[in-house]
Amino acid sequence: MGSGWREGRWGRRQRALLCCVLVAAWEAAWGQLRYSVPEELPKGSGSLVGPLARDLGLSPAELPARQLRIVSGDEKRYFVLEEESGNLRVNERIDREGICGDVTPCVFGLETVMENPFNIYHVSITIQDINDNAPRFDKEVVAIELIESTPPGTRLPLGTGRDPDIGVNSLQSYQLTPNPLFSLVVKEDSDGRKHAELLLEKNLDREKQKSHNLILTAVDGGDPVRSGTTQIKIDVTDANDNAPVFTKEIYKVGVPENLPEGSLAFQVKATDGDEGTNAEITYSFNDIASSARQLFSLDPKTGDVRITGPLDYEDVKYYKVTVEGKDGGGLSAHAKVHIDIIDVNDNAPSLTLLPILNPIPEDSVPSTVVAVINVRDRDSGVNGEVTCNLDGDLPFKLEASSESTYKLVIENSLDREEVSTYNITIIATDRGSPALSSRADLVLEVSDVNDNAPVFEEAAYSAYVPENNAAGEPVLRVSARDADAGANGRVSYALAGGGADAAFVSVRAETGELYAQRSFDYERCREFAVEVRARDGGTPARSATATVRVFVLDRNDNAPRVLWPAAGGAEGAGAAAGEAGYLVAKVVAVDADAGRNAWLSYELLQAPEPALFRVGLHSGEVRTTRAVSERDAAKQRLVAVVKDHGQPALSATATLHVVLAESVQDALPELNEDPEAADPQAELRFSLVLALALLSAAFLLSAALTLLTRLRRAGPPAVLRCLGTRRFSASGPAVPADFCEGTLPYSYNLCVAPGRAVPEGAWLLPPALLPSVPVEEPLSGEPCGNRSPSDSAGPGDQPDHLRASQVSNSALFSHCLSFFSSSAQNAESFFLRVSLGSVCRTRCSETLQENKAELHCSCASQRTVNSFSPCLISGHAAGFG
């Protein structure tokens, strides 16, 4: 049965859609279209109601220009118009019984608006009923009391089955279970409703059967058929001669919808010819809808009917009920009551505005449609007749398009310079008594033409930004104003032109805020300028420019940079053991900042023996404060700090290492040792071992000195050619090409005999007397390689520009030995190392290459070569060996 019902249901829908298409084609030319659609289509199904655009003669390509759309004041949008095809489709679930109730036909009205040219079309959609409701009774059990003396032919009303559907889908017939004493009689009212009555066919005999149970079935005519049942329970009582009689068989009353709750609506009255309890009549509703039962109450003693709920003519216009009067003996009578709800003017008109043109160009011509107004009043008759008017003197007027639709059109020319905004109030008033009205406000903007260029508040802007700002940080905000309105007065900002300066900042188009694209560096760029262009959104666009100059302010963002010693500390820096004030080294630092941020001061931060060394506050020179003694540690580690005068002050540290030793062999392990790995216990152990080694080496050194003297008399062997006749550098002071300011770095490794003072002047030999040795080191076993052409000169054949300044090897060693302890037997017991890093290495290496012919020894590492390589630093002797 379910399958057949669905097939029949869809068949009726298809036939209805076919009819709506045929009818629409005929009525489109008259400005009104009619469609039909069955109820209960699922929500969001998009079921087709009709090809609205096609029926209006529009093709899909014309829809965007014509702007076809629906105007409706209903809260629910039951229908929607497709933008692409212009088809009208179902949008919400449609319940015919909820929309129209018993009214037939059920017609739903829409207004559609089309532009270019403007026109309004009225669409009527008939909601077709389907058999979606089964008949039902108000009571599941109908109780009847009959006196046994009731004569045959007596009719008893059984109530009315209710079916919200209409036509063939409504209630069509009743059926009663067979019984020899009772039969079913169906009566039809003037409005087509069918009522069931129970007819007594034979006399009752209470002694034989006290009660009878029957089933009453109500059946509709839908496909498939739906039905509802109720149980009839009949109790047989003793005789009562007279039944009650109502004063009217049908009561017709009218009740205003604004009658307050508790008010008397009407009264029913019945009489009984009996006496006593048999004449006492009790009133009750016998047949009443559940909705009516909530609105009306019946006094069982007096028959007064009062209002118990709010009445609304717009929801339900009339009610039908059946009243039963029963005496004390069990006899009853029934009367029908038709209650008509009288409409009063209790609903104000409602307005729905659909703006068509907003903003309005000021050159719009009169009669241009600006908006469409849809008016609704739920009242009926004169209470629902509405007129619309404009409040005030405005260059607009209303034109009626239909009974419920108005067009707002331009009546006079507009001038934006005089009035740029119109606040329009539309008043809708009905013809009820008293009349009710409602208002709707519509704000219309008048658009302008682009006749003004943006104007900056200032012709030139200046911004001061400290350096090291974060990328994306705001720099400045420029502002320009445009006297035009809308897009013509909307100003956007951008950088004008290109160039390198334009890469430093960006501008936000909406606000004119300039943001730094990168972090500024005062040391690289102190100021720059960019141009900002303000452009409006008109056609054609107008623009103006302003110059923004940005000044970068210095910050103390650069810590002092120590040029010497290099990071990690000087590898065995030292000072000669001498008198107080002897120059040990010089800490050289620079600061890239400017002003006070670049003023540097030096302090000695850490020293094993603070009383032995001091550092110049502004020069960075490290000098001895007293002579070196045997009690001083063999290895000294000095940490100097360099500070600038910024706020807050930044600093850097420099580490120097001083080694005190008796001989070269003792000093080399100390020099090669990683300063970071040294500790006090290791130094103590080293001192003990060194003392034992010195005692053992004294004899070896004496023998070596004797052997060296004999070998020099026989001629210098290859192993001693490192001490060739050309021991002085003709290169002069070495200065790095990329050093700009400050004093060149020093780096010393010094081995001295404890307790012997060495005057500072003893180290400052003239440049012509400074010894120079090749890059080879006697301790290495690697071959020296090819020699330069200058190396072919013999011991007595020095170049002309150096011959006058040379001294013999023996004179050099004698000069060195004169400054060391008398306990030493030869110059090899004493060692002075120069480590000038990248500053002197290149110049010294070139000098050594010139004297390469003087050496017939193995090549050595650069580190050991530096131990024997002298360099000139600012005109002083950095060291010799």
PEKA-V263146 format. One record per backbone hydrogen bond with DSSP energy under -1.0 kcal/mol. CO is the residue of the C=O (numbers start at 1). NH is the residue of the N-H. E is the energy in kcal/mol with one decimal. If there is no record, write none. Layout:
# PEKA-V263146
co->[CO/CO]
nh->[NH/NH]
e->[E/E]
This chain:
# PEKA-V263146
co->[1/2/3/4/5/6/7/8/9/10/11/12/13/14/15/16/17/18/19/20/21/23/24/27/27/28/31/33/35/37/42/47/50/50/51/52/53/54/59/62/63/66/69/71/76/78/78/80/82/86/87/88/88/89/94/95/96/100/106/108/110/111/112/113/114/119/121/122/123/124/125/126/128/130/136/140/142/144/146/147/151/154/156/159/162/166/167/168/170/173/175/181/183/185/187/189/193/195/196/197/198/199/200/205/210/212/214/215/216/217/218/219/219/226/228/230/231/232/233/234/235/237/245/249/251/253/255/256/260/263/266/269/271/275/276/277/282/284/287/289/290/292/292/295/297/299/300/303/304/305/305/306/307/312/317/319/321/322/322/323/324/325/326/327/331/333/335/336/337/338/339/340/342/344/350/352/354/360/361/365/368/370/370/371/372/373/374/376/380/381/382/382/385/387/389/395/395/397/399/404/405/405/406/407/408/408/409/410/415/420/422/424/425/426/427/428/429/436/438/440/442/444/445/447/449/455/459/461/463/465/470/473/476/479/481/485/487/492/494/500/501/504/506/508/509/512/513/514/515/516/520/521/521/526/528/530/531/532/533/534/535/542/544/546/547/548/549/550/551/553/555/561/564/566/570/579/582/585/588/588/590/594/595/596/596/601/603/606/609/612/614/616/617/620/621/622/622/623/624/629/634/636/638/639/639/640/641/642/643/650/652/654/655/656/658/663/664/667/668/669/674/679/680/681/682/683/684/685/686/687/688/689/690/691/692/693/694/697/698/699/700/701/702/703/704/705/706/707/708/709/710/717/718/720/721/725/736/747/749/753/760/763/766/777/782/788/789/790/794/799/799/803/808/809/810/811/812/813/814/816/817/821/826/827/828/831/833/836/837/840/841/842/843/844/845/846/847/849/851/852/861/862/865/866/871/872/873/876]
nh->[5/6/7/8/9/10/11/12/13/14/15/16/17/18/19/20/21/22/23/24/25/27/28/30/32/31/122/124/126/128/45/90/52/88/55/56/58/57/62/66/67/115/113/111/78/91/92/89/86/53/82/49/50/80/40/99/100/103/127/125/123/71/121/69/119/114/112/33/110/35/108/37/39/132/162/231/233/235/237/150/154/200/198/196/136/169/170/221/221/219/217/201/199/197/195/192/189/187/158/185/156/183/153/209/236/234/232/177/230/175/228/172/173/220/218/216/142/214/144/212/146/148/271/336/338/340/342/259/263/307/305/247/245/278/279/328/326/324/322/293/294/295/296/308/306/303/283/268/299/265/266/297/262/316/341/339/337/286/287/335/284/333/282/330/327/325/323/251/321/253/319/255/257/346/376/374/372/447/364/368/410/356/357/408/354/406/352/350/383/384/385/431/431/429/427/411/412/409/407/375/401/402/373/399/370/371/397/367/419/446/444/442/391/440/389/438/387/430/428/426/424/422/360/362/451/481/547/549/551/553/473/516/514/457/455/488/537/535/533/503/504/517/515/512/493/478/508/475/506/472/468/524/525/552/550/548/496/546/494/544/492/536/534/532/461/530/463/528/465/467/557/590/588/569/572/582/624/622/563/564/561/597/598/599/645/643/641/639/612/625/623/620/602/587/616/584/585/614/581/632/660/658/656/605/606/654/603/652/601/644/642/640/570/638/636/667/668/671/672/673/677/683/684/685/686/687/688/689/690/691/692/693/694/695/696/697/698/701/702/703/704/705/706/707/708/709/710/711/712/713/714/720/721/723/724/727/739/835/833/756/763/765/769/780/859/791/792/793/797/802/803/806/812/813/814/815/816/817/818/819/820/824/829/830/664/751/749/839/841/844/845/846/847/848/849/850/851/852/854/855/865/866/868/834/878/734/876/873]
e->[-2.2/-2.0/-2.1/-2.3/-2.4/-2.5/-1.9/-2.0/-1.7/-2.3/-2.0/-2.2/-2.5/-2.0/-2.0/-2.1/-1.7/-1.7/-2.4/-2.2/-1.5/-1.6/-1.5/-1.2/-1.5/-1.6/-2.3/-3.4/-3.3/-2.3/-1.7/-2.4/-1.8/-3.0/-2.5/-1.5/-2.9/-1.5/-1.3/-2.3/-2.1/-3.5/-2.8/-1.4/-1.1/-3.4/-1.4/-2.9/-1.4/-2.2/-2.6/-3.5/-1.5/-2.6/-3.7/-1.8/-3.0/-1.8/-3.1/-3.3/-3.0/-3.8/-2.7/-1.9/-2.7/-2.7/-3.1/-2.9/-2.9/-3.0/-3.4/-2.5/-2.2/-2.3/-3.4/-3.0/-2.9/-3.4/-3.6/-2.3/-1.2/-2.6/-4.0/-1.2/-1.9/-1.4/-1.6/-1.3/-1.3/-2.8/-3.3/-3.1/-3.0/-3.0/-3.7/-1.6/-3.2/-3.0/-2.5/-2.7/-2.6/-2.0/-3.8/-2.2/-3.3/-3.4/-3.2/-1.7/-2.0/-2.4/-2.1/-2.9/-2.1/-2.5/-3.4/-2.7/-3.5/-2.9/-2.9/-2.5/-3.1/-3.2/-2.9/-2.4/-3.8/-3.0/-2.7/-1.5/-1.6/-2.4/-3.1/-2.7/-2.8/-1.1/-1.5/-1.4/-2.5/-3.6/-2.0/-2.3/-1.0/-1.2/-1.9/-3.0/-2.2/-2.1/-2.3/-2.2/-2.7/-2.9/-1.4/-1.9/-3.6/-2.2/-3.0/-3.2/-3.0/-3.2/-1.5/-2.3/-1.9/-2.4/-3.2/-1.3/-3.0/-3.1/-3.2/-3.6/-2.4/-2.7/-2.8/-2.9/-2.2/-2.2/-2.3/-2.8/-2.1/-2.1/-2.1/-1.1/-1.9/-3.2/-2.3/-3.0/-2.3/-2.8/-2.3/-3.2/-1.3/-1.4/-1.0/-1.2/-1.1/-2.7/-2.9/-2.6/-1.2/-2.6/-3.2/-3.2/-2.9/-1.9/-2.8/-2.6/-3.7/-1.3/-2.1/-3.7/-2.5/-2.7/-2.8/-3.0/-2.4/-1.7/-2.1/-2.1/-2.5/-2.6/-2.7/-2.9/-3.2/-2.8/-3.7/-1.2/-1.4/-2.4/-1.6/-3.0/-3.3/-2.3/-1.8/-2.5/-3.8/-2.3/-2.2/-1.2/-1.5/-2.9/-3.6/-1.3/-1.7/-3.2/-3.1/-2.4/-1.4/-2.3/-2.8/-3.5/-2.5/-3.4/-2.8/-1.4/-2.9/-2.5/-3.0/-3.2/-3.3/-2.0/-1.8/-1.8/-2.9/-2.5/-3.2/-2.8/-3.3/-2.6/-2.4/-2.0/-2.7/-2.9/-2.4/-2.2/-2.0/-1.7/-2.0/-1.3/-1.9/-3.8/-2.7/-1.8/-3.6/-1.2/-2.0/-1.1/-1.2/-2.6/-2.9/-2.9/-2.3/-2.5/-2.7/-1.3/-2.8/-3.2/-2.2/-3.5/-1.5/-2.3/-5.2/-1.1/-4.6/-3.5/-2.8/-2.2/-2.1/-2.7/-2.1/-1.9/-2.3/-2.1/-3.6/-3.0/-2.9/-3.3/-4.2/-1.6/-2.4/-2.6/-2.7/-1.1/-1.2/-2.0/-2.0/-2.3/-2.6/-2.3/-2.0/-2.3/-2.9/-2.2/-1.8/-2.5/-2.5/-1.6/-1.8/-2.3/-1.3/-2.7/-1.9/-2.2/-2.2/-2.2/-1.9/-2.3/-2.3/-2.0/-1.8/-2.2/-2.1/-1.4/-1.7/-1.1/-1.2/-2.1/-1.1/-1.4/-1.2/-1.9/-3.7/-1.5/-1.3/-1.5/-1.6/-1.7/-2.9/-1.9/-1.2/-1.1/-1.1/-1.5/-1.8/-1.4/-2.3/-2.7/-2.5/-2.3/-2.1/-2.8/-1.4/-1.5/-1.1/-1.6/-1.6/-1.6/-1.2/-2.0/-2.9/-1.4/-1.7/-3.1/-2.6/-2.1/-2.0/-2.7/-2.3/-1.3/-1.0/-1.1/-1.8/-1.5/-2.3/-2.4/-1.8/-1.6/-1.9/-1.5/-1.9/-1.7]
